[in-house]
């Protein structure tokens, strides 16, 4: 692996961690802003998962990094998917509107995050395990 590829991977891992922290921060902010009940609990769990995955993106290596990267991508896809379902047909009886606090911003952040994590996932999986190098 070239030094350019290693540097690009390092940058993408940091960007991925930042996007995960932003997503978790949005959900935690919404809890402090008054979202409660079952939705509030799900938002707190989302924030915790985002922090754990962000730490994993920065600290893990080799196969654990591969797993963390794929899980992070799936996590953001599921988070954005849940929001889009709530905006359209509803999700578990919860319906959302575009004018609710941070909904447009969340869609933008999570969409960008999916792209960033998709690129990171490709770089990490292309790099392969130490046995293949």
Secondary structure, 3 states (H helix, E strand, C coil): CCHHHHHHHHHHHHHHHHHHHHHHHHHHHHHHCCCCHHHHHHHHHHHHHHHHHHHHHHHCCHHHHHHHHHHHHHHHHHHHHHHHHHHHCCECCECCCCCCCCHHHHHHHHHHHHHHHHHHHHHHHHHCCHHHC
